[in-house]
């Protein structure tokens, strides 16, 4: 500025202008005329052993990095959860009260959500409850979710734009406090049991009416699908009421193991690329008759199977295993 003033007084400003004009086009990086745009925060797409997977169909799922296994790989998470667990269990129908009943007069319906993951199955049940409760009084419902690694839920909660079903107070409360109760619908509650399912489940007082059995596949979580685990589960689920278990697996080995454990087994609805899934029941009194129970045709398929017996089953126990499988097919569902 002083140079400019002196050049004007000396009547040679034009010479100074030509000398320094190239500086006029340069940008003042320290004081830009327009503030720079601030980019959107980029949240990580991975957390621990999990990453967000974007399908060719345009929906997001959670993928386990170590195994490569994807939760709800072929169908949007909520679509599969609704079809496999909520609709197939006829949850909306089972929540209804008989004429003259009040919610306090009927035992609450308990769901064990085994393998919380990114909470799609639990949220599908919650959405069903809220829809029915908005129309009038219904049975109370408690969801007990089991999970040993919460990173998949933590990751999904940082990307609610990709997992819109998580735009709800429940998942954040479950992660923060391990429990949530609906303020709008007092009969609805949700709790988290963190840790190994086989260690923690025997300590849970609320016995389930429904089990959403959603462990990773046997290649990733062999224990969850082992025949001895199903025997433990059968004993664990014993109560005064019937129990219905739903799972995505339709393998002959899984169905045979469930039968050998004592469950009554049916073919469940298809979902995604799966032709069907599996329903397993412990019957105490009358239960719904709309399930497609395994029959002689399935038994013949099992007879031809290369995996007729679990790999770890001792030769000395195979006769008893086969007897249990055969006895389970065609067994009456009522005592």
C-alpha positions in Angstrom: 0.0 0.0 0.0 2.9 2.4 0.8 4.5 1.7 -2.6 1.2 2.6 -4.3 1.0 5.9 -2.4 4.5 6.8 -3.2 4.2 6.0 -6.9 1.1 8.2 -7.1 2.9 11.1 -5.5 5.9 10.6 -7.8 3.6 10.4 -10.8 4.8 6.9 -11.9 1.9 4.7 -10.8 1.4 3.3 -14.3 4.9 1.8 -14.3 4.2 0.2 -10.9 0.9 -1.2 -12.1 2.6 -2.9 -15.1 5.3 -4.2 -12.9 3.0 -5.9 -10.4 -0.3 -6.5 -12.3 0.4 -10.3 -12.4 -0.1 -10.4 -8.6 -3.7 -9.2 -9.0 -4.9 -12.5 -10.5 -3.5 -14.7 -7.7 -5.8 -16.1 -5.0 -5.2 -15.2 -1.3 -5.2 -18.7 0.1 -5.2 -17.4 3.6 -8.2 -15.2 3.1 -10.2 -16.7 0.2 -13.1 -14.5 -1.0 -15.5 -17.5 -0.8 -15.2 -19.9 2.2 -14.3 -23.4 1.1 -17.0 -26.0 1.0 -16.9 -28.4 4.0 -17.3 -32.0 2.8 -19.7 -34.4 4.5 -18.4 -36.4 7.3 -17.3 -39.8 6.0 -18.2 -42.5 8.5 -16.2 -45.7 8.3 -17.9 -48.6 6.5 -16.2 -51.2 8.7 -16.0 -51.8 12.4 -14.2 -54.7 13.9 -15.0 -57.9 12.0 -17.9 -56.3 10.1 -18.4 -54.1 7.1 -21.4 -52.6 5.2 -22.2 -54.6 2.1 -24.1 -52.9 -0.7 -25.9 -55.4 -2.9 -26.6 -55.3 -6.6 -30.2 -54.9 -5.7 -29.5 -51.5 -4.0 -30.0 -52.5 -0.4 -27.4 -52.7 2.4 -26.5 -55.6 4.6 -23.8 -56.4 7.2 -21.0 -58.7 6.1 -18.6 -60.5 8.4 -15.1 -59.9 7.1 -13.4 -63.0 8.5 -15.9 -65.5 7.0 -17.3 -63.5 4.1 -20.8 -64.3 5.3 -23.5 -61.7 4.7 -26.6 -61.2 6.8 -29.7 -61.1 4.6 -27.6 -61.5 1.5 -30.3 -61.9 -1.2 -33.2 -60.0 0.2 -33.4 -56.6 2.0 -33.0 -57.3 5.8 -36.5 -56.2 6.8 -38.2 -58.0 4.0 -36.6 -61.3 4.9 -37.1 -60.8 8.6 -40.8 -60.1 8.1 -41.3 -63.1 5.8 -39.3 -65.6 7.7 -40.0 -64.7 11.3 -42.9 -62.3 11.7 -45.4 -63.4 9.0 -44.5 -67.1 9.3 -45.1 -67.1 13.0 -48.4 -65.3 12.5 -47.3 -62.9 15.1 -50.0 -60.3 14.5 -52.7 -62.9 14.9 -51.0 -64.4 18.1 -51.0 -61.0 19.7 -54.7 -60.6 19.6 -56.8 -60.8 22.7 -60.0 -62.8 22.9 -63.3 -60.9 23.4 -63.5 -59.6 26.9 -59.8 -60.2 27.7 -57.4 -57.4 28.9 -53.6 -57.5 28.4 -53.0 -58.1 32.1 -55.1 -61.2 32.1 -52.9 -62.9 29.4 -49.3 -64.0 29.7 -46.9 -61.9 27.7 -45.7 -63.3 24.5 -41.9 -63.9 24.7 -39.6 -64.0 21.7 -36.0 -65.2 21.9 -34.1 -63.4 19.2 -31.0 -65.7 18.9 -28.4 -63.8 17.0 -29.3 -60.1 17.2 -26.9 -59.0 14.4 -28.0 -55.7 13.1 -31.4 -56.0 14.8 -33.6 -56.6 11.7 -35.5 -59.5 13.1 -36.2 -57.8 16.4 -37.3 -54.6 14.7 -39.6 -56.5 12.3 -41.4 -57.9 15.4 -41.5 -54.5 17.0 -42.9 -52.9 13.9 -45.6 -55.6 13.8 -46.5 -55.0 17.4 -46.7 -51.2 17.0 -49.0 -51.6 14.0 -51.4 -53.9 15.9 -51.3 -52.0 19.1 -52.2 -48.8 17.3 -55.6 -50.4 16.5 -56.4 -51.4 20.1 -55.3 -53.4 23.1 -53.3 -56.5 22.4 -51.2 -59.0 24.3 -48.0 -57.8 25.9 -44.7 -58.8 24.2 -41.2 -59.1 25.4 -38.2 -59.6 23.0 -35.0 -61.1 24.5 -32.1 -60.7 22.1 -28.9 -62.7 22.4 -25.6 -61.4 20.9 -21.9 -62.0 21.6 -20.5 -59.2 19.3 -22.4 -55.9 19.1 -20.1 -54.4 16.4 -22.6 -55.3 13.6 -25.3 -53.3 15.3 -23.0 -50.4 16.2 -21.9 -50.2 12.6 -25.4 -50.3 11.2 -26.5 -47.5 13.7 -23.8 -45.2 12.2 -25.4 -45.7 8.8 -29.1 -45.3 9.4 -29.5 -43.9 5.9 -28.7 -47.4 4.7 -30.6 -49.2 7.4 -33.7 -47.0 7.8 -35.5 -49.5 10.1 -33.0 -48.4 12.8 -34.5 -44.9 12.9 -36.3 -45.9 16.1 -35.6 -45.3 19.8 -35.3 -49.1 20.5 -31.9 -50.0 18.9 -30.0 -47.0 20.4 -31.4 -47.8 23.9 -30.6 -51.5 23.6 -27.0 -50.6 22.7 -26.7 -47.9 25.4 -28.5 -49.5 28.3 -29.3 -53.1 27.3 -33.0 -52.6 27.6 -35.9 -50.6 26.1 -39.6 -50.2 26.9 -42.0 -48.5 24.6 -43.5 -45.3 26.0 -46.3 -45.3 23.4 -47.2 -48.9 23.9 -46.5 -50.0 27.5 -46.9 -53.7 26.8 -43.9 -53.8 24.5 -40.3 -54.3 25.9 -36.9 -55.4 24.6 -33.8 -56.6 26.4 -30.3 -57.6 25.4 -28.4 -60.5 26.8 -24.8 -60.1 25.8 -22.3 -63.0 25.7 -22.3 -66.6 24.6 -25.8 -67.9 24.1 -25.2 -71.3 25.5 -23.8 -69.8 28.7 -26.3 -67.0 29.1 -29.6 -68.6 28.0 -30.0 -70.9 31.0 -30.0 -67.8 33.2 -32.9 -66.1 31.4 -36.1 -66.5 33.4 -38.6 -65.7 30.5 -39.2 -68.8 28.5 -40.0 -68.1 24.9 -43.1 -68.8 22.8 -41.1 -68.1 19.6 -37.4 -68.5 18.9 -35.9 -66.6 15.9 -32.8 -68.8 15.4 -30.5 -66.8 13.3 -26.9 -67.8 14.0 -24.3 -67.5 11.2 -24.2 -70.7 9.1 -22.6 -73.9 10.3 -19.4 -73.1 8.4 -18.9 -70.0 10.6 -20.7 -71.1 13.8 -20.5 -74.9 13.9 -21.7 -75.1 17.5 -25.0 -73.4 16.8 -26.0 -76.1 14.4 -24.5 -79.2 16.1 -27.0 -82.0 17.0 -25.8 -81.9 20.6 -26.6 -78.2 20.7 -30.2 -78.9 19.6 -30.5 -81.4 22.4 -29.4 -78.8 24.9 -31.8 -76.3 23.3 -34.7 -78.7 23.5 -34.1 -79.2 27.2 -33.6 -75.4 27.7 -36.9 -74.5 26.1 -39.0 -76.8 28.2 -41.9 -74.9 29.9 -45.6 -75.2 30.4 -46.4 -73.8 26.9 -45.6 -74.7 23.3 -42.5 -73.3 21.6 -42.1 -72.6 17.9 -38.6 -72.1 16.5 -38.0 -70.6 13.1 -34.7 -70.6 11.2 -33.4 -69.9 7.7 -31.6 -73.2 7.3 -33.4 -75.9 5.3 -30.5 -78.4 5.3 -31.3 -82.1 5.7 -28.6 -82.4 8.4 -30.1 -79.6 10.5 -33.7 -81.0 10.2 -32.5 -84.5 11.2 -30.6 -83.1 14.2 -33.7 -81.2 15.3 -35.9 -84.3 15.0 -33.3 -86.4 16.9 -33.3 -83.8 19.6 -37.1 -84.2 20.1 -38.6 -81.3 18.1 -41.4 -81.8 15.6 -40.2 -80.3 12.4 -41.8 -78.7 9.3 -40.7 -77.1 6.1 -41.0 -73.3 6.4 -41.7 -70.6 3.8 -39.1 -69.8 1.2 -37.2 -66.5 1.3 -34.7 -65.0 -1.1 -33.1 -67.8 -3.2 -34.1 -70.4 -0.6 -37.0 -72.7 -1.7 -38.0 -73.2 2.0 -36.8 -72.8 5.6 -37.4 -74.7 8.8 -39.9 -74.6 11.7 -39.3 -76.7 14.8 -41.9 -77.2 17.5 -42.2 -78.3 21.1 -45.9 -79.0 21.5 -47.6 -78.5 24.8 -51.3 -78.7 24.1 -52.9 -77.5 20.8 -50.7 -75.6 18.3 -51.4 -74.2 14.9 -52.0 -76.8 12.1 -50.8 -74.7 9.2 -47.2 -76.0 9.1 -46.0 -78.4 6.4 -44.7 -81.2 8.7 -41.9 -83.4 7.4 -43.3 -86.6 6.0 -42.3 -89.9 4.4 -41.0 -88.2 1.3 -38.6 -86.2 3.4 -37.6 -89.3 5.3 -36.7 -91.0 2.0 -34.6 -88.0 1.1 -32.8 -88.3 4.4 -32.2 -92.0 3.8 -30.4 -91.1 0.5 -28.4 -88.2 2.1 -24.6 -88.2 2.2 -25.0 -86.4 5.6 -27.4 -88.9 7.2 -25.6 -88.7 10.5 -23.6 -85.8 12.1 -19.9 -86.2 11.5 -19.1 -86.3 15.2 -21.8 -88.8 16.1 -20.2 -92.0 17.5 -21.0 -95.2 15.7 -22.5 -96.5 18.9 -25.1 -93.7 19.0 -26.2 -93.9 15.3 -29.0 -96.5 15.9 -30.6 -94.3 18.6 -30.2 -91.2 16.4 -31.9 -92.9 13.5 -34.7 -94.2 15.7 -35.3 -90.6 17.0 -35.4 -89.2 13.4 -37.8 -91.8 12.2 -40.0 -91.4 15.3 -40.1 -87.6 14.8 -41.5 -87.8 11.3 -45.2 -88.2 11.5 -45.3 -87.7 15.3 -48.6 -86.1 16.5 -48.1 -82.4 17.5 -50.4 -82.7 20.4 -49.7 -84.8 23.6 
